[in-house]
Amino acid sequence: MTHSFNPGWTNAGLSGALDTADPQDADALHLPPGFALIAEDPELGPSVSSCLAEVETQLRNAISHSDPLADATSRHLVEAGGKRIRPLLTILASHLGNPASRKVVQAAVVVELTHLATLYHDDVMDSAPYRRGGPTAHEVWGNSVAILTGDLIFARASILVSELGGEALGIQARTFERLCLGQLHETVGPREDQDDLEHYLSVIADKTGSLVAASGQLGAIFADTPRDVVDIMVSYGEKVGVAFQLADDVIDVTGLKVKSGKAPGTDLREAVPTLPVILLRRAATAGDRSAADVLELVDGDLTSDEALADAVAALRSHPQTQEAWNVARQWADDAVAALAPLPDSVVKQALTSFAQAVVRRDV
């Protein structure tokens, strides 16, 4: 289960993606769902676009290497695209205060570099063949080179964050600790005395929520917002990150295929415990015969495409999958609720719309 928070926006109302456009052409940047209204604001739109273009420039500068191999491997994912959601949240959070500090853009680059570093590692651990529509780094250069590339990119992020001061460095260190612990806990599974759902949610919070929360936190800090605003962005980021990953895991069994190249049922075939399956097991244990029948398909031999398609179809149509959507939407609602103390603004509206959009990819 690769918690990448990198949505391939699909279906009704979800086609606008933040493409990695020419960094010199701010107008070419397209905001994702929920954030699109930013572009309509005569002041906020140009400011955000300009900052995102600068992030793109600095991102490419940060990963450049004099060593040809390191340069090629480090550019692999940056040039493959991506939505730049984390940098966008950093920039948006800064507009809750004074966004003029150069540290805002540098912090946005740091969170995206950290995200990219984790993707190299995740893809090796998951044996993922594709990322963002192309072959993963380990498929091109092998596992060792891919892992070391992730380390190099994180080193560059560490250099940049060290220039931002002690508080930012502490946030980065604690976030990276959570990222590692989330991966570790996902790898080893729940303890014997731990509830499966509790374990699953804690992994998602660590692997996805933590860095999204840090993104908003850093933007608010370097915009000199009051501490209560910083805390709001932390709470919002954690919750919206969890909401997205829950929805992404449900999408795996709904028949939607996203731009990352991940086909429906990938998690089922790899026996990755995700929310629909966890809820299905609970229902089967409680005596739900229909859940037990579907579980038999899910736990069967999914080597063949036909068997996988049957399992996906059965799980998709079972009520527990709809219940999984309900859980994801509740996290999104909680993210919106966290924004309540903020005064009304285009930024608040955009953050609200985004939280709602990430869990509406089933329509």
N, C-alpha and C positions, 0 to 999 in steps of 0.2 A: 504494500500500500504506500505509494509515493505521495507524500503530502506536499504537493508543489504549489498549491494555491495559484495555479496558472491556467485560468479557465479558457477553454475554447468556446467562445460565446456562440451558441447555436439556438435555432428556433425563434419563435415569434418575439420580436423586440430585443433580441440579444445578438444582433449581428455586428454592432459597432465595437471594434476592438482597438486597443491602444497599440498600434503597430509601431515597430521600430523604424521610424521614418528617417530621412536625411536630417541629422541633427541641426543643420543650418536652416531647415524649413519648418518652423514652428507650426505653420498653418497645416502641415501634412499630418500632424498628430491627431488621432481620433480617439476620443475618450470612450471608455467602456460604459455599459448600461448604468443608469443612475447618475453617472458623472457627466453625461452629455449636456445637461443643462448649464454646466460651467461655461461651455463654449459660447452660450448665448448671452452671458453676462459681459458687458463692454469693458469692465475693469478686470474682473477675475479671470476671464478667458485668456486674454493675451498674457497676463502675468503667469498663469499656470503653464501655458504652452511654452513660454520662454524658458521657464525653469526646467521643464521636462527636456527641452532641446539641449540645455546646458548639462543636465544629468547625462544625457546620451553621449555628449562629447567627452565629459569627464570619465564616464564608464569605460569608453574605449581607450582613453589615455591610461586609465588605471590598470588595465589588463595587458597593455603592450609590453613586450619583452624583447631584449636584444637577442636572446636565444631563439632561433627560428622555431624549434619544436615547441617550446613553452608558449611562444607567441601564437602559434597555430592552434594548439590545444585550448588555450585560454579564450581565444576568440570564437571557438566552436559554438558555444551556446549563446553568446551575446549576439552573434550575427545570425543565429537561427530565428531570432525574434523573441517575443514575450510581451506581456501586457504591462509590465512595469507598475503593477498595482502598489507595491510597497513604496517606491519613490513617490508615487502620486499621493499616497496617504500622508507621507512626510510633508510634502509641499502643501497639501490641503490643510493639514493641521497648523502649519505655520501661518496660514491666512486667518486663523482664529486670534492671532496677535499681530506682531510686526514681522512680516515675511522677508524683510530686506537683508537679513544677515546672510553672508556667503556660506556660513556654516550649515544653513538649511539644505542647500544643494549638496554639499559634501556629505552630510548625514544621509541624504537620499541615495547617494552613490554607495555608501557603506552598507545600507540594508539590502540593496540589490546585489552587491558583490557577495554578501553573506548568503543570500538566497541561492545565487548561482553556484557557490561552492558546495552547498548541501545537495544540489541536484546531481553534480558529478558523483558524489558519494552514494546517494540514494539509488542512482541508476545501476551502479555496480552491485549493491546489495540486493536489488530487486531483479538483477539480470535483465533489465529493460532493454529491448532492442531499439526502441524509438523514443525520441524526445523532440517535441515541437515539429513533428512532421519529418524529421530526418534521423539518421542513425545516431545512437548515443556515442559518446566519446570512447567508452570502453569497447564498443563494437569496431571502432576505427583504429584505435591505438592500443587496446588491451587494458586490463583492469589496473595494473600498476601505474601506468601513465595517467589514467583517468583519476585515480585516487590522489596522486601527487599534484595533478592540475587543480583539483579541488582545494588541496592544501595551499598551493601557491596563491590562488584567488583569495582564500581567507587571509593569508598573510598580507596581501595588498589591502584588504578591508581593515585589518588590524593597524596597519601603518596610518591609514587615513583617519581612523577613529581616534588614534592616539593624539592626533593634532587637534582634536575637538575638545580635549580636556578630560579630567578625571571622571566626571559624572557620566559622560557619554561612553567612556571606556568601561565603566562599571556596568552600564546597561548592556553593552555589547557582550561582555564576558558572561554575565548572568544569562543572557539570551542564548548564547552559544552552548552554555552548560545545559540549558533546557532542551535545545535541539538534539544534543548528544544523548541525553537521558531518554528523550522520547524515542529515539531510534533504538537505543539499547532495550528499553522496555517492550517496544514492539517486537524486537527480534526474539527475546526470551519468553514473551507471553506473560499472562497474569500469574501471580502467586497462587498457591493452592487455596489460600484463604481470601483471595480477592475476587470480587464480582467482575464478570467479563465486561459488562457494559461500563462499569466504573473505570476499568483498566483502559478500555478502548477510548473513552472520552479524555482520559488523562494523557494518552499518547497523542491524540489530535491536538489538544491544548498546547502540549510541549512542542510538537513538530510543526504546527502551522500557526496556532494562535500566538505563540510567544514572539515571533519575528514581526507579525503584523502589528501586534501591540507596541513593540519597540519602534516601529516605523512612525506611528502616530505620536508616540511619546517624545521622540527626538525632535520631530517637527515642532511640537508645542513648546518644548524646552528652549529651542534656539530662536523662537519667535517671542520669547519672554512673556508667555502667557502665565496667568496665575496658576498656582499649583493645583487647584481644583480642576482646571481645564486639562492640565497634563494627565491627571488621574482619570478623567472622563475618556480621554483618547486611549489610554491603556485598557480600560474596561471595554470600550467599544471594539478596539482592535482584536482583543482576545476572543470576544464573542463572535464577531463577524468572521474571523478566521476559522473558528470551529464550525460555524454555520456553513461556510463554503465547503469545507472538507466533508462534512456530513452529506451535503447535497451531491458532491462529486462521487462519493462512494455509492449513493443510491443510483446515480446515473449509470454506474457500471452494470446495474442489473435491470435498467429500464429500456435498453435497446438503443440508446443514443450513442453515437460515436463522435467524440470530440476531436478537435484539430490536432491534439497531441499524438494521435495515431493509436490511442488505446481503445481497443475494440471491446464491445459489451461482453461481460463475463470474464475479463482478465483476472479480476480478484477471485472469482469463484474457482477458476482453473488452478490458480496458485494457492488455493485454500487460505486466502487472507480473510480473517474475520472482520467483516464490516457490519454496519448497523442493521441492514435488512436481515442478514443471516443470524446475527445475535438475537434479534427480536423473534425470528422464526424459531430458533432453538428454545427460547423461553416459552413460546406458545406450544411447541411440541411437548415440552416437559410438563406443561400444565394440562396436557391431555387433548390438545387440538389435533384431531386426526388429519385434517387437511394440511396442517403445518408439518406433521410427521411425514406425509406423503411427499411434499415438496422437498423436505430435508433429505429424504432418501435419494432424490435426484441430485441435489446439491453435493451430497457427500459421496456420490458415486464416481465412477471413472469418467472424467471429463476430457479425456485425451482427444476424442474425436470432436469435430466441429458440430456434428449433429447432436451429440449428447450435451455439449455445452449450450447449444441453442435451446434445447428442450428445458434445461435447468434454468436458463435465463428467462424463458417465457413463463415457466411455472412460478418462479419467484416474483417476476414483475407483476403478475396478476393476483398474487396473494395479498390479503389485507395488511399484512405486516410491512409490506413495502410502502404502502400509503402511510402507515403509522411512522415509518422512518422519515418520510417527507415531513410529517407533522412535527417530529422532534427537531429536524433541521430548521423548520420555520420558527419554532419557538426560540431557538438560539438567535435567529435573525431578529425576532421581535425584541428579545432581551438586549441585543446590540442597539436597536433603535431607542429603546427605553433609557439606555445609558446616556444618550445624547440629550435627554429632556431638560437638564439644567442649562444647556447652552441657549443663548438668545437666538431668535430666528434669523437665518441668513442663508445665502445661496450655498455656502459650505455645508451647513447643517442639513439642508434639503438634499444635497448631493450625497452626503454620507448616509442619510436615511434611505434614499432611493437605491443606493448600491447594496445595502444590507438586504433590502427586499428583492433586488434583482438576482442575487446569487442563489436564492432558493426558489426561483420561478423558472427553472430550466426544464421543467417537465411538461410545459404547456405547448 
